[in-house]
Amino acid sequence: MPVLSPQQKAYAQYKNNKIMGASGPELTLMLYDGAIKFLNIADVAIEKNDIQKAHENIIKTERIIDYLRNTLDMKYAVAQDFENMYSYIARRLVEANIGKDREIIAEVNGHMHAIRDNWVEVMKANNIIVKDA
């Protein structure tokens, strides 16, 4: 395990506190932000022909989508809509990873931005304070 500097330890503690203190809707927003971040990294990696880095970041995005799918409460009708979106995104991520296809990454990134932006609006409509949005 690497030795962390005092600054790295402080940042790690800050990140941990931010996650541990977040509400469910805030955690979902963090997951959307993470997926977008990993898609951006994968896109740049493909552009630079860094196949391993692209693969790793597409897989990270796939794991986020899998987590979001597994946490859906199917007793609500809207959950099926989310399942359909997440299922489509998961398929496209596999296709993007196989072909290291920047067009598919851009498509999925667009979907993730739209989902994230809608989620922020839902949070605001429910009087949930949206930090950093």
DODRENTI-198165 format. One record per atom (N, C-alpha, C): residue number from 0; residue in three letters; atom name; x, y, z. Coordinates in Angstrom, 2 decimals, decimal comma, padded with zeros to 5 digits, m for minus. Example, Ala and Ser with C-alpha at 12.3 -4.5 7.8 and 13.67 -1.06 7.14 Angstrom:
<romars>
ROMAR num residu atome      xx      yy      zz
ROMAR   0    ALA     N  013,19 m005,69  007,80
ROMAR   0    ALA    CA  012,30 m004,50  007,80
ROMAR   0    ALA     C  013,20 m003,30  007,80
ROMAR   1    SER     N  012,85 m002,25  007,08
ROMAR   1    SER    CA  013,67 m001,06  007,14
ROMAR   1    SER     C  012,90  000,03  007,87
</romars>
This chain:
<romars>
ROMAR num residu atome      xx      yy      zz
ROMAR   0    MET     N  000,85 m001,17  000,00
ROMAR   0    MET    CA  000,00  000,00  000,00
ROMAR   0    MET     C  000,89  001,24  000,00
ROMAR   1    PRO     N  000,59  002,23 m000,87
ROMAR   1    PRO    CA  001,45  003,40 m000,96
ROMAR   1    PRO     C  001,35  004,28  000,29
ROMAR   2    VAL     N  002,43  004,96  000,58
ROMAR   2    VAL    CA  002,45  005,89  001,71
ROMAR   2    VAL     C  001,90  007,22  001,22
ROMAR   3    LEU     N  000,92  007,74  001,94
ROMAR   3    LEU    CA  000,29  009,00  001,55
ROMAR   3    LEU     C  000,92  010,18  002,27
ROMAR   4    SER     N  001,03  011,28  001,57
ROMAR   4    SER    CA  001,52  012,51  002,19
ROMAR   4    SER     C  000,41  013,06  003,10
ROMAR   5    PRO     N  000,74  013,98  004,00
ROMAR   5    PRO    CA m000,30  014,57  004,85
ROMAR   5    PRO     C m001,43  015,21  004,02
ROMAR   6    GLN     N m001,08  015,84  002,90
ROMAR   6    GLN    CA m002,10  016,46  002,05
ROMAR   6    GLN     C m003,00  015,39  001,43
ROMAR   7    GLN     N m002,39  014,28  001,00
ROMAR   7    GLN    CA m003,18  013,20  000,40
ROMAR   7    GLN     C m004,10  012,57  001,45
ROMAR   8    LYS     N m003,60  012,43  002,66
ROMAR   8    LYS    CA m004,43  011,88  003,74
ROMAR   8    LYS     C m005,60  012,80  004,04
ROMAR   9    ALA     N m005,34  014,10  004,07
ROMAR   9    ALA    CA m006,41  015,06  004,35
ROMAR   9    ALA     C m007,46  015,03  003,25
ROMAR  10    TYR     N m007,01  014,96  001,99
ROMAR  10    TYR    CA m007,96  014,90  000,88
ROMAR  10    TYR     C m008,77  013,62  000,92
ROMAR  11    ALA     N m008,11  012,50  001,21
ROMAR  11    ALA    CA m008,82  011,22  001,30
ROMAR  11    ALA     C m009,88  011,26  002,40
ROMAR  12    GLN     N m009,55  011,87  003,53
ROMAR  12    GLN    CA m010,50  012,00  004,63
ROMAR  12    GLN     C m011,67  012,89  004,22
ROMAR  13    TYR     N m011,37  013,99  003,52
ROMAR  13    TYR    CA m012,42  014,89  003,03
ROMAR  13    TYR     C m013,38  014,15  002,11
ROMAR  14    LYS     N m012,83  013,39  001,14
ROMAR  14    LYS    CA m013,66  012,63  000,22
ROMAR  14    LYS     C m014,52  011,62  000,96
ROMAR  15    ASN     N m013,92  010,93  001,93
ROMAR  15    ASN    CA m014,65  009,93  002,70
ROMAR  15    ASN     C m015,80  010,59  003,47
ROMAR  16    ASN     N m015,53  011,74  004,11
ROMAR  16    ASN    CA m016,56  012,44  004,86
ROMAR  16    ASN     C m017,68  012,92  003,94
ROMAR  17    LYS     N m017,33  013,38  002,75
ROMAR  17    LYS    CA m018,31  013,85  001,79
ROMAR  17    LYS     C m019,26  012,71  001,41
ROMAR  18    ILE     N m018,71  011,55  001,17
ROMAR  18    ILE    CA m019,52  010,39  000,79
ROMAR  18    ILE     C m020,36  009,90  001,96
ROMAR  19    MET     N m019,74  009,79  003,12
ROMAR  19    MET    CA m020,45  009,25  004,29
ROMAR  19    MET     C m021,56  010,19  004,76
ROMAR  20    GLY     N m021,42  011,48  004,50
ROMAR  20    GLY    CA m022,42  012,44  004,94
ROMAR  20    GLY     C m023,48  012,75  003,90
ROMAR  21    ALA     N m023,40  012,11  002,75
ROMAR  21    ALA    CA m024,32  012,41  001,66
ROMAR  21    ALA     C m025,64  011,66  001,81
ROMAR  22    SER     N m026,71  012,30  001,34
ROMAR  22    SER    CA m028,02  011,65  001,31
ROMAR  22    SER     C m028,07  010,71  000,11
ROMAR  23    GLY     N m029,12  009,90  000,04
ROMAR  23    GLY    CA m029,30  009,00 m001,09
ROMAR  23    GLY     C m029,30  009,72 m002,43
ROMAR  24    PRO     N m030,10  010,80 m002,56
ROMAR  24    PRO    CA m030,07  011,54 m003,83
ROMAR  24    PRO     C m028,71  012,13 m004,15
ROMAR  25    GLU     N m027,98  012,60 m003,14
ROMAR  25    GLU    CA m026,64  013,14 m003,37
ROMAR  25    GLU     C m025,68  012,05 m003,82
ROMAR  26    LEU     N m025,80  010,86 m003,25
ROMAR  26    LEU    CA m024,95  009,75 m003,67
ROMAR  26    LEU     C m025,23  009,37 m005,12
ROMAR  27    THR     N m026,50  009,38 m005,51
ROMAR  27    THR    CA m026,85  009,08 m006,90
ROMAR  27    THR     C m026,22  010,12 m007,82
ROMAR  28    LEU     N m026,28  011,38 m007,43
ROMAR  28    LEU    CA m025,66  012,44 m008,23
ROMAR  28    LEU     C m024,15  012,21 m008,33
ROMAR  29    MET     N m023,52  011,81 m007,24
ROMAR  29    MET    CA m022,08  011,51 m007,26
ROMAR  29    MET     C m021,77  010,36 m008,23
ROMAR  30    LEU     N m022,65  009,37 m008,27
ROMAR  30    LEU    CA m022,45  008,25 m009,19
ROMAR  30    LEU     C m022,55  008,72 m010,64
ROMAR  31    TYR     N m023,53  009,55 m010,93
ROMAR  31    TYR    CA m023,64  010,10 m012,28
ROMAR  31    TYR     C m022,38  010,90 m012,64
ROMAR  32    ASP     N m021,93  011,73 m011,70
ROMAR  32    ASP    CA m020,72  012,52 m011,94
ROMAR  32    ASP     C m019,51  011,62 m012,17
ROMAR  33    GLY     N m019,42  010,54 m011,39
ROMAR  33    GLY    CA m018,32  009,59 m011,56
ROMAR  33    GLY     C m018,35  008,92 m012,93
ROMAR  34    ALA     N m019,54  008,52 m013,36
ROMAR  34    ALA    CA m019,67  007,89 m014,67
ROMAR  34    ALA     C m019,22  008,84 m015,77
ROMAR  35    ILE     N m019,63  010,10 m015,68
ROMAR  35    ILE    CA m019,23  011,10 m016,67
ROMAR  35    ILE     C m017,71  011,29 m016,65
ROMAR  36    LYS     N m017,15  011,37 m015,46
ROMAR  36    LYS    CA m015,69  011,53 m015,33
ROMAR  36    LYS     C m014,95  010,37 m015,98
ROMAR  37    PHE     N m015,38  009,14 m015,70
ROMAR  37    PHE    CA m014,71  007,97 m016,26
ROMAR  37    PHE     C m014,88  007,89 m017,77
ROMAR  38    LEU     N m016,04  008,30 m018,27
ROMAR  38    LEU    CA m016,24  008,34 m019,72
ROMAR  38    LEU     C m015,30  009,35 m020,37
ROMAR  39    ASN     N m015,12  010,49 m019,74
ROMAR  39    ASN    CA m014,20  011,50 m020,28
ROMAR  39    ASN     C m012,76  010,98 m020,30
ROMAR  40    ILE     N m012,37  010,29 m019,24
ROMAR  40    ILE    CA m011,02  009,72 m019,19
ROMAR  40    ILE     C m010,86  008,66 m020,27
ROMAR  41    ALA     N m011,88  007,81 m020,43
ROMAR  41    ALA    CA m011,82  006,76 m021,46
ROMAR  41    ALA     C m011,71  007,37 m022,85
ROMAR  42    ASP     N m012,45  008,44 m023,10
ROMAR  42    ASP    CA m012,41  009,09 m024,41
ROMAR  42    ASP     C m011,01  009,62 m024,72
ROMAR  43    VAL     N m010,40  010,29 m023,77
ROMAR  43    VAL    CA m009,05  010,82 m023,96
ROMAR  43    VAL     C m008,06  009,66 m024,14
ROMAR  44    ALA     N m008,25  008,60 m023,37
ROMAR  44    ALA    CA m007,35  007,45 m023,47
ROMAR  44    ALA     C m007,44  006,80 m024,86
ROMAR  45    ILE     N m008,64  006,69 m025,39
ROMAR  45    ILE    CA m008,80  006,13 m026,74
ROMAR  45    ILE     C m008,10  007,03 m027,74
ROMAR  46    GLU     N m008,30  008,33 m027,60
ROMAR  46    GLU    CA m007,66  009,28 m028,50
ROMAR  46    GLU     C m006,13  009,14 m028,49
ROMAR  47    LYS     N m005,59  008,84 m027,30
ROMAR  47    LYS    CA m004,14  008,69 m027,15
ROMAR  47    LYS     C m003,68  007,25 m027,37
ROMAR  48    ASN     N m004,62  006,40 m027,76
ROMAR  48    ASN    CA m004,34  004,98 m028,01
ROMAR  48    ASN     C m003,85  004,26 m026,75
ROMAR  49    ASP     N m004,30  004,69 m025,59
ROMAR  49    ASP    CA m003,99  004,02 m024,32
ROMAR  49    ASP     C m005,14  003,05 m024,05
ROMAR  50    ILE     N m005,06  001,90 m024,67
ROMAR  50    ILE    CA m006,15  000,92 m024,66
ROMAR  50    ILE     C m006,47  000,44 m023,24
ROMAR  51    GLN     N m005,44  000,18 m022,44
ROMAR  51    GLN    CA m005,67 m000,31 m021,08
ROMAR  51    GLN     C m006,41  000,72 m020,22
ROMAR  52    LYS     N m005,99  001,97 m020,30
ROMAR  52    LYS    CA m006,65  003,02 m019,52
ROMAR  52    LYS     C m008,10  003,21 m019,98
ROMAR  53    ALA     N m008,32  003,16 m021,28
ROMAR  53    ALA    CA m009,68  003,26 m021,81
ROMAR  53    ALA     C m010,54  002,11 m021,26
ROMAR  54    HIS     N m010,01  000,91 m021,35
ROMAR  54    HIS    CA m010,73 m000,27 m020,86
ROMAR  54    HIS     C m011,08 m000,12 m019,37
ROMAR  55    GLU     N m010,11  000,25 m018,56
ROMAR  55    GLU    CA m010,33  000,38 m017,12
ROMAR  55    GLU     C m011,42  001,39 m016,80
ROMAR  56    ASN     N m011,46  002,50 m017,52
ROMAR  56    ASN    CA m012,44  003,54 m017,22
ROMAR  56    ASN     C m013,81  003,22 m017,78
ROMAR  57    ILE     N m013,87  002,49 m018,88
ROMAR  57    ILE    CA m015,17  002,02 m019,36
ROMAR  57    ILE     C m015,74  001,01 m018,37
ROMAR  58    ILE     N m014,89  000,13 m017,86
ROMAR  58    ILE    CA m015,33 m000,85 m016,86
ROMAR  58    ILE     C m015,83 m000,14 m015,59
ROMAR  59    LYS     N m015,15  000,90 m015,17
ROMAR  59    LYS    CA m015,61  001,67 m014,00
ROMAR  59    LYS     C m017,01  002,23 m014,25
ROMAR  60    THR     N m017,23  002,73 m015,46
ROMAR  60    THR    CA m018,55  003,26 m015,80
ROMAR  60    THR     C m019,57  002,13 m015,80
ROMAR  61    GLU     N m019,21  000,97 m016,35
ROMAR  61    GLU    CA m020,12 m000,18 m016,36
ROMAR  61    GLU     C m020,51 m000,56 m014,93
ROMAR  62    ARG     N m019,55 m000,53 m014,02
ROMAR  62    ARG    CA m019,84 m000,90 m012,63
ROMAR  62    ARG     C m020,81  000,09 m011,99
ROMAR  63    ILE     N m020,66  001,36 m012,31
ROMAR  63    ILE    CA m021,59  002,36 m011,78
ROMAR  63    ILE     C m022,99  002,08 m012,32
ROMAR  64    ILE     N m023,10  001,83 m013,61
ROMAR  64    ILE    CA m024,41  001,53 m014,21
ROMAR  64    ILE     C m025,00  000,27 m013,60
ROMAR  65    ASP     N m024,18 m000,76 m013,40
ROMAR  65    ASP    CA m024,66 m001,99 m012,75
ROMAR  65    ASP     C m025,18 m001,70 m011,35
ROMAR  66    TYR     N m024,45 m000,88 m010,60
ROMAR  66    TYR    CA m024,89 m000,54 m009,24
ROMAR  66    TYR     C m026,23  000,20 m009,30
ROMAR  67    LEU     N m026,33  001,17 m010,19
ROMAR  67    LEU    CA m027,58  001,92 m010,31
ROMAR  67    LEU     C m028,74  000,99 m010,67
ROMAR  68    ARG     N m028,50  000,04 m011,56
ROMAR  68    ARG    CA m029,54 m000,92 m011,94
ROMAR  68    ARG     C m029,94 m001,79 m010,75
ROMAR  69    ASN     N m028,96 m002,23 m009,99
ROMAR  69    ASN    CA m029,24 m003,13 m008,87
ROMAR  69    ASN     C m029,95 m002,45 m007,71
ROMAR  70    THR     N m029,91 m001,13 m007,67
ROMAR  70    THR    CA m030,55 m000,42 m006,56
ROMAR  70    THR     C m031,93  000,11 m006,92
ROMAR  71    LEU     N m032,40 m000,17 m008,13
ROMAR  71    LEU    CA m033,75  000,28 m008,52
ROMAR  71    LEU     C m034,81 m000,44 m007,70
ROMAR  72    ASP     N m035,80  000,30 m007,26
ROMAR  72    ASP    CA m036,94 m000,28 m006,54
ROMAR  72    ASP     C m038,07 m000,47 m007,55
ROMAR  73    MET     N m038,22 m001,68 m008,02
ROMAR  73    MET    CA m039,12 m001,98 m009,13
ROMAR  73    MET     C m040,60 m001,87 m008,77
ROMAR  74    LYS     N m040,92 m001,57 m007,51
ROMAR  74    LYS    CA m042,33 m001,39 m007,18
ROMAR  74    LYS     C m042,86 m000,05 m007,70
ROMAR  75    TYR     N m041,95  000,82 m008,16
ROMAR  75    TYR    CA m042,35  002,09 m008,75
ROMAR  75    TYR     C m042,26  001,98 m010,27
ROMAR  76    ALA     N m043,28  002,49 m010,96
ROMAR  76    ALA    CA m043,33  002,38 m012,42
ROMAR  76    ALA     C m042,12  003,04 m013,09
ROMAR  77    VAL     N m041,68  004,15 m012,57
ROMAR  77    VAL    CA m040,56  004,87 m013,17
ROMAR  77    VAL     C m039,27  004,04 m013,14
ROMAR  78    ALA     N m039,18  003,10 m012,23
ROMAR  78    ALA    CA m037,97  002,26 m012,13
ROMAR  78    ALA     C m037,76  001,47 m013,42
ROMAR  79    GLN     N m038,84  001,05 m014,07
ROMAR  79    GLN    CA m038,71  000,32 m015,33
ROMAR  79    GLN     C m038,11  001,21 m016,41
ROMAR  80    ASP     N m038,47  002,50 m016,39
ROMAR  80    ASP    CA m037,88  003,44 m017,35
ROMAR  80    ASP     C m036,37  003,55 m017,13
ROMAR  81    PHE     N m035,98  003,65 m015,86
ROMAR  81    PHE    CA m034,55  003,71 m015,55
ROMAR  81    PHE     C m033,85  002,41 m015,93
ROMAR  82    GLU     N m034,50  001,28 m015,68
ROMAR  82    GLU    CA m033,93 m000,02 m016,05
ROMAR  82    GLU     C m033,69 m000,07 m017,56
ROMAR  83    ASN     N m034,64  000,41 m018,33
ROMAR  83    ASN    CA m034,49  000,41 m019,79
ROMAR  83    ASN     C m033,32  001,29 m020,21
ROMAR  84    MET     N m033,20  002,48 m019,62
ROMAR  84    MET    CA m032,08  003,37 m019,96
ROMAR  84    MET     C m030,75  002,74 m019,57
ROMAR  85    TYR     N m030,68  002,24 m018,34
ROMAR  85    TYR    CA m029,42  001,67 m017,86
ROMAR  85    TYR     C m029,03  000,43 m018,66
ROMAR  86    SER     N m030,02 m000,38 m019,05
ROMAR  86    SER    CA m029,75 m001,57 m019,85
ROMAR  86    SER     C m029,16 m001,18 m021,21
ROMAR  87    TYR     N m029,75 m000,18 m021,82
ROMAR  87    TYR    CA m029,24  000,30 m023,11
ROMAR  87    TYR     C m027,82  000,84 m022,95
ROMAR  88    ILE     N m027,60  001,66 m021,94
ROMAR  88    ILE    CA m026,27  002,23 m021,70
ROMAR  88    ILE     C m025,25  001,13 m021,45
ROMAR  89    ALA     N m025,63  000,12 m020,68
ROMAR  89    ALA    CA m024,71 m000,99 m020,39
ROMAR  89    ALA     C m024,31 m001,71 m021,68
ROMAR  90    ARG     N m025,28 m001,95 m022,56
ROMAR  90    ARG    CA m024,98 m002,59 m023,86
ROMAR  90    ARG     C m024,03 m001,73 m024,68
ROMAR  91    ARG     N m024,29 m000,43 m024,73
ROMAR  91    ARG    CA m023,46  000,47 m025,52
ROMAR  91    ARG     C m022,04  000,55 m024,94
ROMAR  92    LEU     N m021,91  000,47 m023,63
ROMAR  92    LEU    CA m020,58  000,49 m023,02
ROMAR  92    LEU     C m019,77 m000,74 m023,43
ROMAR  93    VAL     N m020,42 m001,88 m023,47
ROMAR  93    VAL    CA m019,73 m003,10 m023,91
ROMAR  93    VAL     C m019,27 m002,92 m025,36
ROMAR  94    GLU     N m020,15 m002,40 m026,20
ROMAR  94    GLU    CA m019,79 m002,16 m027,60
ROMAR  94    GLU     C m018,64 m001,16 m027,71
ROMAR  95    ALA     N m018,70 m000,10 m026,91
ROMAR  95    ALA    CA m017,62  000,91 m026,92
ROMAR  95    ALA     C m016,30  000,29 m026,49
ROMAR  96    ASN     N m016,35 m000,58 m025,50
ROMAR  96    ASN    CA m015,13 m001,19 m024,99
ROMAR  96    ASN     C m014,54 m002,16 m026,00
ROMAR  97    ILE     N m015,38 m002,93 m026,64
ROMAR  97    ILE    CA m014,89 m003,89 m027,64
ROMAR  97    ILE     C m014,19 m003,16 m028,79
ROMAR  98    GLY     N m014,83 m002,09 m029,28
ROMAR  98    GLY    CA m014,28 m001,39 m030,43
ROMAR  98    GLY     C m013,46 m000,17 m030,10
ROMAR  99    LYS     N m013,36  000,14 m028,80
ROMAR  99    LYS    CA m012,70  001,39 m028,36
ROMAR  99    LYS     C m013,21  002,53 m029,24
ROMAR 100    ASP     N m014,54  002,67 m029,23
ROMAR 100    ASP    CA m015,26  003,55 m030,13
ROMAR 100    ASP     C m015,61  004,87 m029,44
ROMAR 101    ARG     N m014,98  005,94 m029,88
ROMAR 101    ARG    CA m015,19  007,26 m029,29
ROMAR 101    ARG     C m016,60  007,79 m029,56
ROMAR 102    GLU     N m017,18  007,42 m030,69
ROMAR 102    GLU    CA m018,54  007,87 m031,00
ROMAR 102    GLU     C m019,54  007,31 m029,99
ROMAR 103    ILE     N m019,38  006,05 m029,65
ROMAR 103    ILE    CA m020,28  005,44 m028,67
ROMAR 103    ILE     C m020,03  006,07 m027,30
ROMAR 104    ILE     N m018,78  006,30 m026,96
ROMAR 104    ILE    CA m018,47  006,96 m025,68
ROMAR 104    ILE     C m019,16  008,32 m025,63
ROMAR 105    ALA     N m019,09  009,08 m026,73
ROMAR 105    ALA    CA m019,73  010,40 m026,77
ROMAR 105    ALA     C m021,25  010,27 m026,63
ROMAR 106    GLU     N m021,83  009,27 m027,28
ROMAR 106    GLU    CA m023,28  009,04 m027,16
ROMAR 106    GLU     C m023,66  008,76 m025,71
ROMAR 107    VAL     N m022,96  007,82 m025,09
ROMAR 107    VAL    CA m023,26  007,44 m023,71
ROMAR 107    VAL     C m023,04  008,63 m022,78
ROMAR 108    ASN     N m021,98  009,38 m023,03
ROMAR 108    ASN    CA m021,69  010,56 m022,20
ROMAR 108    ASN     C m022,83  011,56 m022,31
ROMAR 109    GLY     N m023,37  011,74 m023,50
ROMAR 109    GLY    CA m024,52  012,62 m023,68
ROMAR 109    GLY     C m025,72  012,15 m022,88
ROMAR 110    HIS     N m025,97  010,83 m022,92
ROMAR 110    HIS    CA m027,08  010,28 m022,13
ROMAR 110    HIS     C m026,85  010,50 m020,63
ROMAR 111    MET     N m025,61  010,28 m020,19
ROMAR 111    MET    CA m025,32  010,44 m018,77
ROMAR 111    MET     C m025,48  011,90 m018,33
ROMAR 112    HIS     N m025,07  012,83 m019,17
ROMAR 112    HIS    CA m025,26  014,25 m018,84
ROMAR 112    HIS     C m026,76  014,57 m018,74
ROMAR 113    ALA     N m027,55  014,05 m019,67
ROMAR 113    ALA    CA m028,99  014,31 m019,64
ROMAR 113    ALA     C m029,63  013,72 m018,38
ROMAR 114    ILE     N m029,26  012,50 m018,05
ROMAR 114    ILE    CA m029,80  011,85 m016,85
ROMAR 114    ILE     C m029,40  012,64 m015,61
ROMAR 115    ARG     N m028,12  013,03 m015,56
ROMAR 115    ARG    CA m027,61  013,79 m014,42
ROMAR 115    ARG     C m028,36  015,12 m014,29
ROMAR 116    ASP     N m028,51  015,83 m015,39
ROMAR 116    ASP    CA m029,19  017,13 m015,34
ROMAR 116    ASP     C m030,64  016,98 m014,90
ROMAR 117    ASN     N m031,32  015,95 m015,38
ROMAR 117    ASN    CA m032,70  015,69 m014,93
ROMAR 117    ASN     C m032,74  015,35 m013,45
ROMAR 118    TRP     N m031,75  014,59 m012,99
ROMAR 118    TRP    CA m031,69  014,23 m011,58
ROMAR 118    TRP     C m031,53  015,48 m010,71
ROMAR 119    VAL     N m030,69  016,41 m011,15
ROMAR 119    VAL    CA m030,50  017,66 m010,42
ROMAR 119    VAL     C m031,83  018,41 m010,33
ROMAR 120    GLU     N m032,59  018,44 m011,43
ROMAR 120    GLU    CA m033,88  019,12 m011,42
ROMAR 120    GLU     C m034,86  018,44 m010,46
ROMAR 121    VAL     N m034,85  017,11 m010,43
ROMAR 121    VAL    CA m035,70  016,37 m009,50
ROMAR 121    VAL     C m035,32  016,71 m008,05
ROMAR 122    MET     N m034,01  016,76 m007,79
ROMAR 122    MET    CA m033,56  017,10 m006,45
ROMAR 122    MET     C m034,04  018,50 m006,05
ROMAR 123    LYS     N m033,87  019,45 m006,97
ROMAR 123    LYS    CA m034,31  020,83 m006,69
ROMAR 123    LYS     C m035,82  020,89 m006,48
ROMAR 124    ALA     N m036,58  020,17 m007,29
ROMAR 124    ALA    CA m038,03  020,17 m007,17
ROMAR 124    ALA     C m038,50  019,58 m005,83
ROMAR 125    ASN     N m037,64  018,75 m005,24
ROMAR 125    ASN    CA m037,96  018,13 m003,95
ROMAR 125    ASN     C m037,24  018,83 m002,80
ROMAR 126    ASN     N m036,79  020,05 m003,07
ROMAR 126    ASN    CA m036,13  020,88 m002,05
ROMAR 126    ASN     C m034,90  020,23 m001,44
ROMAR 127    ILE     N m034,18  019,47 m002,25
ROMAR 127    ILE    CA m032,91  018,88 m001,82
ROMAR 127    ILE     C m031,82  019,81 m002,31
ROMAR 128    ILE     N m031,01  020,28 m001,39
ROMAR 128    ILE    CA m029,94  021,21 m001,74
ROMAR 128    ILE     C m028,93  020,48 m002,62
ROMAR 129    VAL     N m028,66  021,08 m003,76
ROMAR 129    VAL    CA m027,72  020,49 m004,71
ROMAR 129    VAL     C m026,42  021,28 m004,64
ROMAR 130    LYS     N m025,40  020,64 m004,09
ROMAR 130    LYS    CA m024,10  021,27 m003,98
ROMAR 130    LYS     C m023,29  020,98 m005,24
ROMAR 131    ASP     N m022,53  021,93 m005,70
ROMAR 131    ASP    CA m021,61  021,75 m006,83
ROMAR 131    ASP     C m022,33  021,34 m008,12
ROMAR 132    ALA     N m023,56  021,76 m008,30
ROMAR 132    ALA    CA m024,28  021,37 m009,53
ROMAR 132    ALA     C m024,43  022,55 m010,47
</romars>
